[in-house]
Amino acid sequence: MTTLRQLGIFVLISLAANFNYGFSTTYVNTSVDEFKTFLNTSLSRRHVFMSEHKYDFIWNIFLNCWFVGYFIGVWFSPIFNDRFGRKVGFLIGNSTAFIASILQCLSIIWYCPELLIASRFITSICMAVTYQSCILFLQECSPTHLRGSFSFLSEVSYSLMTMVGSFLGQDYILGSHIFWLCFFVVPFCFLFTLALFILPETPKFLLISKENEVKAIESVKYYHGMDSDAKQVLEDIRKEAECEMDSESENSTTTGLQKMKELFTEPHLRMALILSVSALTNTVGLWALLLSSTFFLENANVESEIAEWSTTAMSLAYVSGTITGGVIIERVGRRKLLLLFTFLNNLALLAFVFFAKIRILIDPMKYGCLGALIVYGYTYGLVDFSYLDFFINASSRTGVGPISWFISSELVPQKHRSVAQSVAYAINTIMVVITTFTVLPLYSLIGSYAFLILYSIPSFISMLILFRYLPETKGREIHEIVNELKRK
């Protein structure tokens, strides 16, 4: 019963961060025509003519303002999560996202595209904060022996909501009624925000940052169960803090600017950042495929009805991949699994390029493009879970840091963790913005070869870096991994 209660708590935490995040990523992909009608109607009410060029311009702003907002949001995360606490960051992000979701619905009623874009922009800022709060909660609150099982709930919940978003965006579901499509997340945002009020702050933040042992014990009892050994858990946290203090210079300061300077000047911190950015490079392609897979398949002469289902099918494969990762991850070395499925993920992109070109000679081969996208989604889920478990098991005995893609958050001391996480994700967001803005015009110009230039070649380079410098983390203490990075 204790385990089931813990599972319910961490499912709630995961959905609170990823319900809106995953849904907002994909619902616009399958409801493109209805949004185009909305824009036409809105501008015609102002007696403004809607040309195809003007629509493309507005649509690109609406689509890609998400990444600009996310880039801004990652810098708010250290402010809220480190200064005020993980719970405060979570609540601020979720409550503001709830208000933004209401504004998004009002923009449909009022036929105001500007408000629609602004509300999506605000939501993206909030999602950057809440996602990182979720990562910190899952890693700092879950019991050590269940951390691997509970932490991957974040990735499963995100992938599940990308599937729900693309499915509900279909014309015969909610895609032809974009008000109800946008309204879908409103009650859930409200309920998740209310639910977060009952959650205590993480024991690690309470003990290390607030030095409140009484509240930390209460937090451990809440998340680990009343029969848990709270004193031993706090002792493990203290050992980690002592280890981090030993690894830092005596002149280290606590200001954000100086932390960032140390991140680039200290060799082992710089290496952790390089590894993190290299790993994240392999995730850049997913955004373009989730947002524009219909366009790519229609360009390959796949029927529109089938193309519209592509995002849902790829998201389903993504969910299956994360679940499969949860089953096999404990049987294989983390480093080996990460590199293997990153390689297979890259092969799926190359297969798409091959089928997109060969279908000119043999038309039925066009369906190989759809198959390649599904395989890409499945292997991406495994890659994502490999990242997730890699970072979980880097700290499986010391309880350090957030999960998912952020290698830097597991390979640097707690003092630099939020800054390293923000820098790595900011760099990744810049890469995503550049590629998502570039992929459609480049694809129109050179076809599927755009995938080679934007995704395959950078991914191959990053794989070489990971192969050379990424340490194995299975069953190792955090100080052992940091010392290995120092030697490299």
C-alpha positions as CSV (number, residue, x, y, z in Angstrom):
1,M,0.0,0.0,0.0
2,T,2.9,2.3,0.7
3,T,4.3,1.7,-2.8
4,L,0.9,2.3,-4.4
5,R,0.5,5.6,-2.4
6,Q,4.0,6.7,-3.6
7,L,3.2,5.7,-7.1
8,G,0.0,7.9,-7.0
9,I,2.0,10.9,-5.7
10,F,4.7,10.7,-8.4
11,V,2.1,10.1,-11.1
12,L,0.5,13.3,-9.9
13,I,3.8,15.2,-10.0
14,S,4.6,13.9,-13.5
15,L,1.2,14.8,-14.9
16,A,1.2,18.2,-13.3
17,A,4.2,19.1,-15.3
18,N,3.7,17.2,-18.5
19,F,-0.1,17.2,-19.1
20,N,-0.1,20.7,-20.6
21,Y,3.5,20.4,-21.9
22,G,3.0,17.3,-24.0
23,F,-0.5,18.3,-25.2
24,S,0.6,21.8,-26.3
25,T,3.5,20.3,-28.2
26,T,1.4,18.3,-30.7
27,Y,-2.3,19.4,-30.8
28,V,-1.4,22.2,-33.4
29,N,0.0,19.6,-35.8
30,T,-3.2,17.8,-36.6
31,S,-5.5,20.8,-36.5
32,V,-3.7,23.0,-38.9
33,D,-6.6,23.6,-41.3
34,E,-8.9,24.8,-38.5
35,F,-6.4,27.2,-37.2
36,K,-5.9,28.6,-40.7
37,T,-9.7,29.1,-40.9
38,F,-9.5,30.9,-37.5
39,L,-6.8,33.2,-38.8
40,N,-8.7,34.0,-42.0
41,T,-11.9,34.7,-40.1
42,S,-10.1,36.9,-37.5
43,L,-8.3,39.0,-40.1
44,S,-11.4,39.3,-42.4
45,R,-13.3,40.9,-39.5
46,R,-10.7,43.6,-39.5
47,H,-10.9,43.8,-43.3
48,V,-7.4,42.5,-43.7
49,F,-6.7,40.2,-46.7
50,M,-5.1,36.9,-45.7
51,S,-2.5,35.8,-48.3
52,E,-0.7,32.5,-48.2
53,H,2.5,34.2,-47.4
54,K,0.9,36.2,-44.5
55,Y,-0.6,33.0,-43.1
56,D,2.8,31.2,-43.3
57,F,4.4,34.1,-41.4
58,I,1.8,34.2,-38.7
59,W,1.7,30.4,-38.4
60,N,5.5,30.3,-38.0
61,I,5.3,32.9,-35.2
62,F,2.5,30.9,-33.5
63,L,4.3,27.6,-33.8
64,N,7.9,28.7,-32.9
65,C,7.2,31.2,-30.2
66,W,7.0,28.1,-28.0
67,F,10.8,27.6,-28.3
68,V,11.6,31.3,-27.6
69,G,9.4,31.2,-24.5
70,Y,11.0,28.0,-23.4
71,F,14.4,29.5,-23.8
72,I,13.4,32.4,-21.5
73,G,11.7,30.0,-19.0
74,V,14.8,27.9,-18.4
75,W,16.5,31.0,-16.9
76,F,13.6,31.5,-14.5
77,S,13.9,27.9,-13.2
78,P,17.1,28.5,-11.0
79,I,15.5,31.7,-9.6
80,F,12.3,30.0,-8.5
81,N,13.5,26.5,-7.8
82,D,16.8,27.3,-6.0
83,R,15.9,30.6,-4.3
84,F,12.3,29.9,-3.3
85,G,12.0,26.1,-3.5
86,R,10.9,23.4,-5.9
87,K,7.3,23.6,-4.7
88,V,7.1,27.4,-5.2
89,G,8.6,27.1,-8.7
90,F,6.1,24.3,-9.5
91,L,3.1,26.4,-8.2
92,I,4.1,29.6,-10.0
93,G,4.6,27.8,-13.3
94,N,1.4,25.8,-13.1
95,S,-0.9,28.6,-11.9
96,T,0.4,31.0,-14.5
97,A,0.0,28.3,-17.2
98,F,-3.6,27.9,-16.0
99,I,-4.3,31.6,-16.5
100,A,-2.6,31.4,-20.0
101,S,-4.8,28.4,-20.9
102,I,-7.9,30.5,-20.1
103,L,-6.5,33.4,-22.2
104,Q,-6.0,31.0,-25.1
105,C,-9.7,30.0,-25.0
106,L,-10.7,33.7,-24.9
107,S,-8.6,34.4,-27.9
108,I,-10.7,31.9,-29.9
109,I,-13.9,33.5,-28.7
110,W,-12.7,37.0,-29.4
111,Y,-11.0,36.1,-32.7
112,C,-7.8,37.6,-31.5
113,P,-4.7,35.9,-33.0
114,E,-2.4,38.2,-31.0
115,L,-3.8,36.9,-27.7
116,L,-3.5,33.3,-29.0
117,I,0.2,33.8,-29.7
118,A,0.8,35.6,-26.4
119,S,-0.9,32.9,-24.4
120,R,1.1,30.1,-26.1
121,F,4.3,32.1,-25.4
122,I,3.4,32.5,-21.7
123,T,2.6,28.8,-21.5
124,S,5.9,27.8,-22.9
125,I,7.8,29.9,-20.3
126,C,5.8,28.2,-17.5
127,M,6.4,24.8,-18.9
128,A,10.1,25.3,-18.8
129,V,9.9,26.1,-15.1
130,T,7.4,23.3,-14.2
131,Y,9.2,20.6,-16.1
132,Q,12.5,21.3,-14.3
133,S,10.6,21.5,-11.0
134,C,9.1,18.1,-11.8
135,I,12.6,16.7,-12.5
136,L,13.8,18.0,-9.1
137,F,10.8,16.6,-7.3
138,L,11.1,13.1,-8.8
139,Q,14.8,12.8,-8.0
140,E,14.9,14.4,-4.6
141,C,11.7,12.8,-3.2
142,S,11.5,9.3,-4.5
143,P,13.1,6.5,-2.4
144,T,16.5,5.3,-3.6
145,H,15.4,1.7,-4.4
146,L,12.4,3.0,-6.4
147,R,14.0,6.1,-8.0
148,G,14.5,4.3,-11.4
149,S,10.9,3.1,-11.4
150,F,9.3,6.4,-10.4
151,S,11.5,8.8,-12.3
152,F,10.7,7.5,-15.7
153,L,7.0,8.4,-15.1
154,S,7.9,11.9,-16.3
155,E,8.9,10.7,-19.7
156,V,6.0,8.3,-20.0
157,S,3.5,11.1,-19.1
158,Y,5.0,13.5,-21.6
159,S,5.0,11.0,-24.4
160,L,1.4,10.0,-23.5
161,M,0.2,13.6,-23.7
162,T,1.9,14.1,-27.1
163,M,-0.2,11.2,-28.3
164,V,-3.4,12.6,-26.7
165,G,-2.7,16.0,-28.2
166,S,-2.3,14.7,-31.7
167,F,-5.3,12.4,-31.4
168,L,-7.7,15.1,-30.1
169,G,-6.4,17.4,-32.9
170,Q,-7.9,15.1,-35.5
171,D,-10.8,16.8,-37.5
172,Y,-13.4,14.3,-36.4
173,I,-12.4,14.5,-32.7
174,L,-11.8,18.1,-31.6
175,G,-9.7,19.4,-34.4
176,S,-12.7,21.1,-36.1
177,H,-13.6,22.8,-32.8
178,I,-10.5,24.5,-31.7
179,F,-12.2,26.3,-28.8
180,W,-12.9,22.9,-27.1
181,L,-9.5,21.7,-28.2
182,C,-7.8,24.5,-26.3
183,F,-10.3,24.2,-23.4
184,F,-9.4,20.6,-22.9
185,V,-6.4,21.4,-20.6
186,V,-8.1,24.2,-18.6
187,P,-9.8,22.0,-15.9
188,F,-6.8,19.7,-15.6
189,C,-4.4,22.7,-15.1
190,F,-6.7,23.9,-12.3
191,L,-6.9,20.5,-10.6
192,F,-3.2,19.9,-10.8
193,T,-2.4,23.4,-9.4
194,L,-4.7,22.7,-6.4
195,A,-3.1,19.3,-5.9
196,L,0.4,20.8,-5.7
197,F,-0.6,22.7,-2.6
198,I,-0.7,19.5,-0.5
199,L,2.8,18.4,-1.5
200,P,5.6,19.1,1.0
201,E,8.9,20.7,-0.3
202,T,11.6,18.2,-1.2
203,P,13.7,16.9,1.8
204,K,16.9,17.7,0.1
205,F,16.0,21.4,-0.4
206,L,14.7,21.6,3.1
207,L,17.9,20.1,4.6
208,I,20.6,21.6,2.5
209,S,19.2,25.0,1.4
210,K,16.8,25.8,4.3
211,E,18.7,23.8,7.1
212,N,15.3,22.7,8.5
213,E,15.8,19.2,9.7
214,V,12.3,18.9,11.3
215,K,10.5,19.8,8.0
216,A,13.0,17.6,6.1
217,I,12.0,14.6,8.3
218,E,8.3,15.3,7.7
219,S,9.0,15.4,4.0
220,V,10.8,12.1,4.0
221,K,8.0,10.5,5.9
222,Y,5.4,11.9,3.4
223,Y,7.3,10.7,0.3
224,H,9.0,7.5,1.6
225,G,6.3,6.3,4.0
226,M,5.8,6.6,7.8
227,D,7.9,3.5,8.4
228,S,10.9,4.8,6.5
229,D,14.2,5.6,8.3
230,A,14.1,9.4,7.9
231,K,17.3,9.9,9.9
232,Q,19.3,7.6,7.5
233,V,17.9,9.4,4.5
234,L,19.0,12.8,5.9
235,E,22.4,11.3,6.7
236,D,22.8,10.3,3.1
237,I,21.9,13.8,2.0
238,R,24.5,15.3,4.3
239,K,27.2,13.0,3.0
240,E,26.4,14.1,-0.5
241,A,26.6,17.8,0.6
242,E,30.0,17.1,2.2
243,C,31.2,15.4,-1.0
244,E,30.2,18.4,-3.0
245,M,31.9,20.8,-0.7
246,D,35.1,18.8,-1.0
247,S,35.0,18.9,-4.8
248,E,34.5,22.7,-4.9
249,S,37.2,25.4,-4.6
250,E,37.3,27.3,-1.4
251,N,36.8,30.6,-3.2
252,S,33.6,29.4,-4.9
253,T,30.8,31.9,-4.5
254,T,27.0,31.6,-4.7
255,T,26.1,34.3,-7.2
256,G,24.6,33.0,-10.5
257,L,27.1,34.9,-12.7
258,Q,30.1,33.4,-10.9
259,K,28.5,29.9,-10.9
260,M,28.1,30.2,-14.7
261,K,31.7,31.4,-15.0
262,E,32.9,28.3,-13.0
263,L,30.8,26.1,-15.3
264,F,33.0,27.2,-18.3
265,T,36.3,27.5,-16.5
266,E,36.4,24.4,-14.4
267,P,37.4,21.5,-16.7
268,H,35.2,18.8,-15.2
269,L,32.2,21.1,-15.1
270,R,32.9,22.1,-18.7
271,M,33.1,18.5,-19.7
272,A,29.7,17.8,-18.0
273,L,28.2,20.6,-20.0
274,I,29.7,19.3,-23.3
275,L,28.3,15.8,-22.6
276,S,24.9,17.2,-21.8
277,V,24.7,19.3,-24.9
278,S,26.0,16.4,-27.0
279,A,23.2,14.1,-25.6
280,L,20.6,16.8,-26.2
281,T,21.7,17.1,-29.8
282,N,20.2,13.7,-30.5
283,T,16.8,15.0,-29.3
284,V,16.5,18.0,-31.6
285,G,14.9,16.2,-34.5
286,L,11.8,15.1,-32.5
287,W,10.3,18.6,-32.4
288,A,10.2,19.1,-36.2
289,L,8.7,15.6,-36.6
290,L,6.1,16.1,-33.9
291,L,5.1,19.6,-35.3
292,S,5.4,18.9,-39.0
293,S,5.3,15.2,-39.7
294,T,2.1,15.7,-41.7
295,F,3.9,18.1,-44.1
296,F,6.9,15.7,-44.5
297,L,4.7,12.7,-45.4
298,E,2.4,14.7,-47.8
299,N,5.6,15.9,-49.5
300,A,6.5,12.2,-49.9
301,N,3.1,11.7,-51.6
302,V,1.5,9.9,-48.7
303,E,-2.3,10.3,-48.6
304,S,-3.4,13.2,-46.4
305,E,-5.6,11.0,-44.2
306,I,-2.7,8.7,-43.5
307,A,-0.3,11.6,-43.0
308,E,-2.6,13.2,-40.4
309,W,-2.4,10.0,-38.4
310,S,1.4,10.0,-38.5
311,T,1.9,12.1,-35.4
312,T,-0.5,10.0,-33.3
313,A,1.2,6.8,-34.5
314,M,4.7,8.2,-33.8
315,S,3.6,9.4,-30.4
316,L,2.2,5.9,-29.6
317,A,5.5,4.4,-30.6
318,Y,7.2,7.0,-28.4
319,V,5.1,5.9,-25.4
320,S,5.9,2.2,-26.2
321,G,9.6,3.0,-26.3
322,T,9.6,4.6,-22.9
323,I,7.7,1.6,-21.4
324,T,10.1,-0.8,-23.1
325,G,13.0,1.1,-21.7
326,G,11.6,0.7,-18.2
327,V,11.5,-3.1,-18.7
328,I,15.0,-3.7,-20.1
329,I,17.1,-0.9,-18.6
330,E,18.1,-2.8,-15.5
331,R,19.6,-5.6,-17.5
332,V,22.0,-3.6,-19.7
333,G,24.7,-1.1,-19.0
334,R,23.5,2.5,-19.2
335,R,26.2,3.7,-21.5
336,K,25.9,0.8,-23.9
337,L,22.1,1.2,-24.1
338,L,22.3,4.9,-24.6
339,L,24.7,4.7,-27.5
340,L,23.0,1.8,-29.1
341,F,19.5,3.3,-29.3
342,T,20.9,6.7,-30.3
343,F,22.5,5.0,-33.3
344,L,19.3,3.2,-34.2
345,N,17.4,6.5,-33.8
346,N,19.7,8.1,-36.3
347,L,19.3,5.1,-38.7
348,A,15.5,5.7,-38.7
349,L,16.1,9.3,-39.9
350,L,18.4,7.9,-42.6
351,A,15.7,5.4,-43.6
352,F,13.2,8.2,-44.0
353,V,15.6,10.0,-46.4
354,F,16.1,6.8,-48.4
355,F,12.4,6.0,-48.7
356,A,11.5,9.6,-49.6
357,K,13.9,9.4,-52.5
358,I,13.3,5.9,-53.7
359,R,9.5,6.4,-53.8
360,I,10.1,8.6,-56.9
361,L,11.0,5.4,-58.7
362,I,8.8,3.0,-56.8
363,D,5.8,4.8,-55.4
364,P,4.7,2.2,-52.8
365,M,8.0,2.8,-51.1
366,K,6.6,6.1,-49.8
367,Y,4.9,4.1,-46.9
368,G,8.4,3.3,-45.8
369,C,8.6,7.0,-44.7
370,L,5.7,6.4,-42.3
371,G,7.4,3.3,-41.0
372,A,10.6,5.2,-40.5
373,L,8.8,7.8,-38.4
374,I,7.2,5.2,-36.2
375,V,10.6,3.5,-35.7
376,Y,12.0,6.9,-34.9
377,G,9.4,7.5,-32.3
378,Y,10.0,4.1,-30.7
379,T,13.8,4.4,-30.6
380,Y,13.5,8.0,-29.4
381,G,11.5,6.8,-26.5
382,L,14.2,4.2,-25.7
383,V,16.9,6.9,-26.1
384,D,15.0,9.3,-23.9
385,F,14.6,6.6,-21.2
386,S,18.3,5.7,-21.6
387,Y,19.1,9.3,-20.8
388,L,16.6,9.2,-18.0
389,D,18.0,6.1,-16.4
390,F,21.6,7.1,-17.1
391,F,21.1,10.1,-14.9
392,I,19.0,8.3,-12.3
393,N,21.6,5.7,-11.8
394,A,24.4,8.2,-11.8
395,S,22.9,9.1,-8.4
396,S,21.0,6.0,-7.5
397,R,22.9,5.6,-4.2
398,T,23.4,9.3,-3.4
399,G,20.1,10.7,-4.4
400,V,21.6,13.5,-6.5
401,G,19.9,15.7,-9.1
402,P,17.1,15.8,-11.7
403,I,16.5,13.3,-14.4
404,S,15.8,13.0,-18.1
405,W,18.2,14.6,-20.6
406,F,20.2,16.7,-18.3
407,I,23.6,15.0,-17.9
408,S,25.0,18.2,-16.4
409,S,22.6,18.0,-13.6
410,E,24.0,14.6,-12.6
411,L,27.7,15.2,-13.2
412,V,28.1,18.5,-11.4
413,P,27.7,19.4,-7.7
414,Q,24.4,20.6,-6.4
415,K,25.7,24.1,-6.2
416,H,26.0,24.3,-9.9
417,R,23.2,22.0,-10.8
418,S,20.4,24.4,-11.7
419,V,22.7,26.7,-13.6
420,A,24.3,23.8,-15.6
421,Q,20.8,22.5,-16.3
422,S,19.6,25.9,-17.5
423,V,22.7,26.5,-19.7
424,A,22.5,23.1,-21.3
425,Y,18.8,23.4,-22.0
426,A,19.2,27.0,-23.3
427,I,21.8,25.8,-25.8
428,N,19.5,23.0,-26.9
429,T,16.6,25.4,-27.3
430,I,18.6,27.6,-29.5
431,M,19.4,24.5,-31.6
432,V,15.7,23.6,-31.8
433,V,14.7,27.1,-32.8
434,I,17.3,27.3,-35.6
435,T,16.4,23.9,-37.0
436,T,12.6,24.3,-36.7
437,F,12.7,27.6,-38.4
438,T,15.1,26.2,-41.1
439,V,13.7,22.7,-41.7
440,L,10.6,23.6,-43.7
441,P,12.2,26.0,-46.2
442,L,15.2,23.8,-46.5
443,Y,13.0,20.7,-47.0
444,S,11.1,22.5,-49.7
445,L,14.4,23.3,-51.4
446,I,16.4,20.0,-51.2
447,G,13.8,17.6,-49.9
448,S,14.6,15.0,-47.2
449,Y,18.3,15.7,-47.5
450,A,17.5,18.5,-45.0
451,F,17.3,15.8,-42.3
452,L,20.9,14.8,-43.0
453,I,22.2,18.4,-42.7
454,L,20.1,19.4,-39.7
455,Y,19.9,16.2,-37.7
456,S,21.9,13.2,-38.8
457,I,25.4,14.8,-39.2
458,P,25.2,16.7,-35.8
459,S,23.9,13.6,-34.1
460,F,26.8,11.5,-35.5
461,I,29.3,14.0,-34.2
462,S,27.6,14.0,-30.8
463,M,27.7,10.2,-30.7
464,L,31.5,10.3,-31.2
465,I,31.8,12.7,-28.2
466,L,29.6,10.5,-26.0
467,F,31.4,7.4,-27.1
468,R,34.8,8.9,-26.2
469,Y,34.0,10.7,-22.9
470,L,30.7,9.5,-21.4
471,P,31.3,7.3,-18.3
472,E,29.3,4.3,-17.2
473,T,27.2,5.1,-14.2
474,K,25.6,1.8,-13.2
475,G,26.2,1.1,-9.6
476,R,28.7,4.0,-9.1
477,E,28.8,6.8,-6.6
478,I,28.6,10.4,-7.8
479,H,32.1,11.3,-6.6
480,E,33.5,8.4,-8.6
481,I,31.9,9.7,-11.8
482,V,33.1,13.3,-11.1
483,N,36.6,12.1,-10.5
484,E,36.6,10.2,-13.8
485,L,35.5,13.4,-15.6
486,K,38.3,15.2,-13.9
487,R,40.8,12.7,-15.1
488,K,39.5,13.0,-18.7
